[in-house]
Amino acid sequence: MYNLKLIVIVSVVIAFAFFVLTGIYINIFNDAFILPDSRSYIDASNMLYNNFKPHPFRPMGYALILGLPNVFIKLVTVNQYIIFGVFLNLVSWLGSIIVFYKTLMLSFGNKTSFWISIIFALSIGNIAIAFMVLTEPITMFLLVLALYNVIKYSKYKNLSNLIIPSSLINILVLIRPGFFYVSILFSIFLIAFLLYKKIKWNKYLIFFTFSIAIIFLQLFMMHKSYGNYTASYIDKITWYKYLGAESNSNNFNHNYIVERDLRIANLEGKLWKEKSVIATDDLKYQVSTNIINILKEYTLNFAENSVGGSIIIETVQGINIDNNNSIYKTTNSFLHLITKLQNIFYIVIFILSLLILLKKYNKIDFAIYPLLVIVLYVLLTSGISFWQGDRFNIILYPIIIVIFMHLLNTNFALKQMLKK
């Protein structure tokens, strides 16, 4: 009864029910349902396949995958991108559940692994975002693959299971450029470990070398097109338009929207290299003169992202209201509340995990530490932006669960119960 096949069936039923009960099925091609971020990913695919040019914000990894229909179709329409993107997301989401279950099975009993996997499959925010052309589902899938290999390395000490996670994080840079600094950290650690162990070669190092090579390819393509060796300009522009604008508006008692519009106008017509300099100079200036407001707004943003619900459900709810489709109002309101509660729940159990870690740090498995780095990095960088709901946190749900479960495993009685 408690098997992977049943988990897959239950997950598919949940996704289908969500698709119908929220009214997404009648709005999925609606222009109002396609977020600006989704359009930018589609633009990135068109730029890559039509001009072999990188998008200033969106690295070529996801653009390459999302744009695969260009290999078979001469001119891919927005609707065709949506169909393929949603298919890709649903496969990634389902793949995450399958690998997550296999990860749990490395340490816990079948029944425990089954029910925890069902709980994860019921994470509404992850289901919702699968129906939008966004990178969260494939990002989560790669993170769960990394998670599986880290736990497997801890159990069997196979070198390949240490090389693969670092390689996957490098590949993630080409999908979510925010992982650039984590990839540097993990790569340095892996190289130092290999040197310490005097390991000259392993066949999986080909994968690691390739993952580094494609990052350099992205850097060189960006330099050729825009003038900077950078994976993306999104970090600097996000600062300039969000936290930077927010903290500066407080400093001078401006309205945030007015400040943001002034900053957008200031960037208008400038080269990306110039925009990068403007944003970097603003960051340096505000850190030296306006640090209190930066910290204040950062804290508020972090808190807001920690209790936010799904912006996908909010979007479809707004469209349904505008179109007088009131039949979905109660369902959407309820599901949006659930996404808020789930977001809070995962933040709470992560805080509990940190408290357990402080108390029992000498009993903690090595595998927990790289996982903690990923979670802390994503959570802490989320404060730069706002109005994103649970988007930053949903990719961390499976990692947070595994961290928490493994920390509970430090208690002998709980360990025996979870194994059963």
C-alpha positions as CSV (number, residue, x, y, z in Angstrom):
1,M,0.0,0.0,0.0
2,Y,2.7,2.5,1.0
3,N,4.6,2.7,-2.3
4,L,5.8,5.1,-4.8
5,K,3.2,4.3,-7.4
6,L,0.4,5.4,-5.0
7,I,2.3,8.6,-4.3
8,V,2.5,9.4,-8.0
9,I,-1.3,8.6,-8.5
10,V,-2.3,10.8,-5.5
11,S,0.0,13.6,-6.7
12,V,-1.5,13.6,-10.2
13,V,-5.0,13.6,-8.8
14,I,-4.2,16.6,-6.5
15,A,-2.7,18.6,-9.4
16,F,-5.6,17.9,-11.7
17,A,-8.1,18.9,-8.9
18,F,-6.2,22.1,-8.3
19,F,-6.2,22.9,-12.0
20,V,-9.9,22.6,-12.3
21,L,-11.1,23.9,-8.9
22,T,-9.2,27.1,-9.0
23,G,-10.3,28.0,-12.6
24,I,-6.8,28.0,-13.9
25,Y,-7.9,25.8,-16.8
26,I,-10.0,28.7,-18.3
27,N,-7.4,31.3,-17.6
28,I,-4.0,29.7,-18.4
29,F,-3.7,31.5,-21.8
30,N,-5.2,34.7,-20.5
31,D,-2.8,37.7,-20.9
32,A,-3.7,38.8,-17.3
33,F,-2.5,35.4,-16.0
34,I,0.9,35.6,-17.6
35,L,3.2,37.3,-15.2
36,P,5.9,39.7,-16.4
37,D,8.6,37.2,-15.2
38,S,7.0,34.6,-17.4
39,R,7.2,36.9,-20.4
40,S,10.8,37.6,-19.7
41,Y,11.6,33.9,-19.8
42,I,9.9,33.5,-23.1
43,D,11.8,36.5,-24.4
44,A,15.0,34.9,-23.2
45,S,14.2,31.7,-25.2
46,N,13.5,33.7,-28.3
47,M,16.7,35.7,-28.0
48,L,18.8,32.6,-27.5
49,Y,17.3,30.5,-30.3
50,N,16.8,33.3,-32.8
51,N,19.8,35.5,-32.2
52,F,22.1,33.3,-30.0
53,K,22.2,36.2,-27.5
54,P,21.7,36.0,-23.8
55,H,18.9,37.9,-22.0
56,P,20.2,40.5,-19.5
57,F,18.2,39.0,-16.7
58,R,17.5,35.4,-17.6
59,P,20.5,33.1,-18.0
60,M,20.6,30.7,-20.9
61,G,20.0,27.5,-19.0
62,Y,16.2,27.8,-18.6
63,A,16.0,29.7,-21.9
64,L,17.6,26.7,-23.6
65,I,15.2,24.2,-22.0
66,L,12.0,26.3,-22.4
67,G,12.9,27.1,-26.0
68,L,13.3,23.4,-27.1
69,P,10.0,23.7,-29.2
70,N,12.0,26.0,-31.5
71,V,13.9,23.0,-32.7
72,F,10.7,21.6,-34.2
73,I,8.5,24.7,-34.8
74,K,9.6,27.6,-36.9
75,L,7.9,30.3,-34.9
76,V,6.8,29.3,-31.4
77,T,3.8,31.2,-30.1
78,V,3.3,32.4,-26.5
79,N,0.6,29.7,-26.0
80,Q,2.9,27.0,-27.2
81,Y,5.6,28.2,-24.8
82,I,3.0,28.0,-22.0
83,I,1.9,24.5,-22.9
84,F,5.5,23.3,-23.0
85,G,6.5,25.3,-19.9
86,V,3.6,23.9,-17.9
87,F,4.4,20.3,-19.1
88,L,8.0,20.9,-18.1
89,N,7.0,22.2,-14.7
90,L,4.6,19.4,-13.9
91,V,7.2,16.8,-14.8
92,S,9.8,18.6,-12.6
93,W,7.2,18.8,-9.7
94,L,6.4,15.1,-10.0
95,G,10.1,14.3,-10.3
96,S,10.8,16.2,-7.2
97,I,8.2,14.2,-5.3
98,I,9.6,10.9,-6.6
99,V,13.3,11.8,-5.7
100,F,12.1,13.2,-2.4
101,Y,10.5,9.9,-1.5
102,K,13.7,8.0,-2.5
103,T,15.7,10.4,-0.3
104,L,13.5,9.7,2.7
105,M,13.8,6.0,2.1
106,L,17.6,6.2,2.6
107,S,17.0,7.0,6.3
108,F,13.4,6.2,7.3
109,G,10.8,3.5,7.1
110,N,8.5,3.0,4.2
111,K,5.4,4.2,6.0
112,T,7.1,7.4,7.3
113,S,8.6,8.2,3.9
114,F,5.2,7.6,2.2
115,W,3.2,10.0,4.5
116,I,5.9,12.7,4.5
117,S,6.0,12.6,0.7
118,I,2.2,13.0,0.6
119,I,2.5,16.0,2.9
120,F,5.0,17.5,0.5
121,A,2.8,16.7,-2.5
122,L,0.1,18.7,-0.8
123,S,2.2,21.9,-0.7
124,I,-0.2,24.1,-2.6
125,G,2.3,26.8,-3.5
126,N,4.4,24.2,-5.5
127,I,1.3,22.9,-7.3
128,A,0.2,26.4,-8.2
129,I,3.4,27.6,-9.6
130,A,3.7,24.6,-11.9
131,F,0.9,26.1,-14.0
132,M,3.0,29.3,-14.7
133,V,6.1,29.6,-17.0
134,L,8.5,30.1,-14.1
135,T,11.7,28.4,-12.9
136,E,10.7,27.3,-9.4
137,P,9.6,23.8,-10.3
138,I,12.8,22.9,-12.2
139,T,14.9,24.7,-9.6
140,M,13.3,22.6,-6.9
141,F,13.8,19.4,-8.9
142,L,17.6,20.1,-9.2
143,L,17.8,21.0,-5.5
144,V,16.0,17.7,-4.5
145,L,18.5,15.8,-6.7
146,A,21.3,17.5,-4.9
147,L,19.6,16.7,-1.6
148,Y,19.3,13.0,-2.5
149,N,23.0,12.8,-3.4
150,V,24.1,14.6,-0.2
151,I,22.1,12.2,2.0
152,K,23.4,9.3,0.0
153,Y,27.0,10.4,0.4
154,S,26.5,10.7,4.1
155,K,25.2,7.1,4.2
156,Y,27.6,5.4,1.7
157,K,30.6,7.8,1.4
158,N,30.6,7.4,-2.4
159,L,32.6,10.3,-4.0
160,S,30.2,10.6,-6.9
161,N,27.5,11.6,-4.5
162,L,29.6,14.5,-3.4
163,I,30.5,15.7,-6.9
164,I,27.0,15.6,-8.2
165,P,25.4,18.1,-5.8
166,S,28.1,20.7,-6.4
167,S,27.7,20.2,-10.2
168,L,23.9,20.6,-9.9
169,I,24.3,23.9,-8.0
170,N,26.6,25.1,-10.8
171,I,23.9,24.2,-13.3
172,L,21.3,26.1,-11.2
173,V,23.3,29.3,-11.8
174,L,22.1,29.0,-15.5
175,I,18.5,28.8,-14.3
176,R,18.5,30.9,-11.1
177,P,21.5,33.3,-11.1
178,G,21.1,33.9,-7.4
179,F,22.8,30.6,-6.8
180,F,26.1,32.0,-8.2
181,Y,27.7,32.6,-4.9
182,V,26.5,29.3,-3.4
183,S,28.0,27.6,-6.4
184,I,31.4,29.2,-5.8
185,L,31.3,28.1,-2.2
186,F,30.4,24.5,-3.0
187,S,32.9,24.3,-5.8
188,I,35.7,25.6,-3.6
189,F,34.8,23.1,-0.9
190,L,34.7,20.2,-3.4
191,I,38.1,21.1,-5.0
192,A,39.6,21.5,-1.5
193,F,38.2,18.1,-0.5
194,L,39.6,16.4,-3.6
195,L,43.0,18.0,-3.0
196,Y,43.0,17.0,0.7
197,K,42.1,13.4,-0.3
198,K,44.6,13.5,-3.1
199,I,42.0,12.3,-5.6
200,K,43.3,12.9,-9.1
201,W,40.3,11.6,-11.1
202,N,36.8,10.4,-11.0
203,K,34.5,9.9,-14.0
204,Y,31.9,12.3,-12.4
205,L,34.5,15.1,-12.5
206,I,33.6,15.4,-16.2
207,F,30.1,16.5,-15.1
208,F,31.6,18.9,-12.6
209,T,34.0,20.4,-15.2
210,F,31.1,20.8,-17.7
211,S,29.0,22.6,-15.1
212,I,31.8,25.1,-14.5
213,A,32.5,25.5,-18.2
214,I,28.9,26.5,-19.0
215,I,29.0,29.1,-16.3
216,F,32.1,30.6,-18.0
217,L,30.2,30.4,-21.3
218,Q,27.4,32.4,-19.8
219,L,29.9,35.0,-18.4
220,F,31.6,35.4,-21.8
221,M,28.3,35.7,-23.7
222,M,27.1,38.4,-21.3
223,H,30.4,40.3,-21.7
224,K,30.2,40.1,-25.4
225,S,26.6,41.3,-25.5
226,Y,26.5,43.8,-22.6
227,G,30.0,44.5,-21.5
228,N,30.2,42.8,-18.1
229,Y,31.4,39.3,-17.0
230,T,28.3,38.5,-15.0
231,A,25.7,35.7,-14.9
232,S,22.9,38.2,-14.9
233,Y,22.1,41.8,-14.1
234,I,19.0,40.9,-12.1
235,D,20.7,41.1,-8.7
236,K,21.8,44.7,-9.2
237,I,18.5,45.8,-10.8
238,T,16.4,44.0,-8.2
239,W,18.3,46.0,-5.5
240,Y,17.9,49.2,-7.4
241,K,14.2,48.9,-8.0
242,Y,13.1,47.1,-4.8
243,L,15.1,47.3,-1.5
244,G,17.3,50.2,-2.7
245,A,14.2,52.2,-3.8
246,E,12.3,51.3,-0.6
247,S,15.1,52.2,1.8
248,N,15.8,55.5,-0.1
249,S,12.2,56.5,-0.1
250,N,12.1,56.1,3.6
251,N,15.2,58.1,4.0
252,F,13.7,61.1,2.2
253,N,10.0,60.4,3.1
254,H,9.1,59.7,-0.5
255,N,6.4,57.3,-1.6
256,Y,7.9,54.0,-2.7
257,I,6.1,54.0,-6.1
258,V,7.3,57.5,-6.9
259,E,10.9,56.6,-5.9
260,R,10.7,53.4,-8.0
261,D,9.4,55.2,-11.1
262,L,12.2,57.8,-10.7
263,R,14.7,55.1,-10.7
264,I,13.2,53.3,-13.7
265,A,13.3,56.6,-15.6
266,N,16.9,57.1,-14.5
267,L,17.9,53.7,-16.1
268,E,15.9,54.3,-19.3
269,G,17.9,54.4,-22.4
270,K,21.2,53.4,-20.8
271,L,23.4,50.5,-21.6
272,W,23.4,47.5,-19.3
273,K,26.9,48.2,-18.3
274,E,25.9,51.7,-17.2
275,K,22.9,50.4,-15.4
276,S,25.1,48.1,-13.5
277,V,27.4,50.9,-12.4
278,I,24.4,53.1,-11.3
279,A,22.9,50.2,-9.2
280,T,26.3,49.3,-7.7
281,D,27.1,52.9,-6.8
282,D,23.7,53.3,-5.2
283,L,24.2,50.2,-3.1
284,K,27.6,51.4,-1.9
285,Y,26.3,54.9,-1.1
286,Q,23.2,53.6,0.8
287,V,25.2,51.1,2.8
288,S,27.5,53.9,4.0
289,T,24.8,56.5,4.6
290,N,21.4,54.8,5.0
291,I,22.1,51.4,6.6
292,I,19.4,51.7,9.2
293,N,16.6,52.0,6.7
294,I,18.1,49.2,4.6
295,L,18.0,46.9,7.6
296,K,14.5,48.0,8.5
297,E,13.1,47.4,5.1
298,Y,15.1,44.2,4.6
299,T,13.6,42.8,7.8
300,L,10.1,43.8,6.8
301,N,10.6,42.2,3.4
302,F,11.9,39.0,4.9
303,A,8.9,38.8,7.3
304,E,6.5,39.5,4.5
305,N,8.0,36.7,2.3
306,S,7.9,34.4,5.3
307,V,4.1,34.7,5.7
308,G,3.1,35.3,2.1
309,G,0.7,33.1,0.1
310,S,0.8,32.0,-3.5
311,I,0.8,34.9,-6.0
312,I,-0.4,32.5,-8.6
313,I,-3.6,31.9,-6.7
314,E,-4.0,35.6,-6.1
315,T,-3.6,36.3,-9.8
316,V,-6.2,33.8,-10.9
317,Q,-8.5,34.9,-8.1
318,G,-8.3,38.5,-9.4
319,I,-9.1,37.4,-13.0
320,N,-12.0,35.3,-11.8
321,I,-13.5,38.2,-9.9
322,D,-13.0,40.5,-12.9
323,N,-14.8,38.0,-15.1
324,N,-17.6,37.4,-12.5
325,N,-16.5,33.7,-12.1
326,S,-17.5,33.8,-8.5
327,I,-17.8,30.0,-8.4
328,Y,-14.0,29.8,-7.7
329,K,-13.9,32.6,-5.1
330,T,-14.2,30.4,-2.0
331,T,-11.9,27.7,-3.3
332,N,-9.2,30.3,-4.2
333,S,-9.5,32.2,-0.9
334,F,-9.2,28.9,1.0
335,L,-6.2,27.6,-1.0
336,H,-4.5,31.0,-0.7
337,L,-4.9,30.8,3.1
338,I,-3.5,27.3,3.0
339,T,-0.4,28.5,1.1
340,K,0.2,31.2,3.8
341,L,-0.1,28.7,6.6
342,Q,2.2,26.2,4.8
343,N,4.8,28.9,4.3
344,I,4.7,29.8,8.0
345,F,4.8,26.1,8.9
346,Y,8.0,25.5,7.0
347,I,9.6,28.6,8.4
348,V,8.7,27.5,11.9
349,I,10.1,24.0,11.5
350,F,13.3,25.4,10.1
351,I,13.6,27.7,13.1
352,L,13.0,24.6,15.3
353,S,15.7,22.8,13.3
354,L,18.2,25.6,14.1
355,L,17.3,25.4,17.8
356,I,17.9,21.7,17.8
357,L,21.1,22.2,15.9
358,L,22.4,24.6,18.5
359,K,21.6,22.1,21.3
360,K,22.9,18.9,19.6
361,Y,25.5,20.2,17.1
362,N,28.0,17.5,18.1
363,K,25.5,14.8,17.1
364,I,24.6,16.3,13.7
365,D,25.3,14.4,10.5
366,F,27.7,16.1,8.1
367,A,25.0,16.2,5.4
368,I,22.9,18.7,7.3
369,Y,25.5,21.5,6.9
370,P,25.5,22.1,3.1
371,L,21.7,21.8,3.2
372,L,21.6,24.5,5.9
373,V,23.8,26.7,3.7
374,I,21.3,26.5,0.8
375,V,18.2,27.2,2.9
376,L,19.8,30.1,4.8
377,Y,21.2,31.6,1.6
378,V,17.8,31.5,-0.2
379,L,15.9,32.8,2.8
380,L,18.3,35.6,3.6
381,T,18.5,36.9,0.0
382,S,14.7,36.9,-0.2
383,G,14.7,40.1,1.8
384,I,16.0,42.1,-1.2
385,S,12.7,41.8,-3.0
386,F,9.0,41.8,-1.9
387,W,5.4,41.2,-3.1
388,Q,6.5,37.7,-4.2
389,G,4.4,35.7,-1.8
390,D,5.8,32.2,-1.1
391,R,7.9,32.1,-4.3
392,F,11.2,32.3,-2.6
393,N,10.4,29.6,0.0
394,I,8.5,26.9,-1.8
395,I,11.7,25.5,-3.5
396,L,13.1,24.9,0.0
397,Y,10.2,22.8,1.4
398,P,11.7,19.4,0.7
399,I,15.1,20.4,2.1
400,I,13.6,21.9,5.2
401,I,11.6,18.6,5.8
402,V,14.7,16.5,5.4
403,I,16.8,18.7,7.7
404,F,14.1,18.6,10.4
405,M,13.6,14.8,10.0
406,H,17.3,14.1,10.4
407,L,17.6,16.3,13.4
408,L,14.6,14.5,15.0
409,N,16.6,11.4,14.3
410,T,19.2,12.5,16.9
411,N,16.6,11.4,19.5
412,F,17.0,7.6,20.0
413,A,13.3,6.9,20.6
414,L,12.2,9.1,17.7
415,K,14.8,7.4,15.5
416,Q,13.4,4.0,16.2
417,M,9.9,5.1,15.6
418,L,10.7,6.8,12.3
419,K,12.6,3.8,11.0
420,K,9.5,1.7,11.7
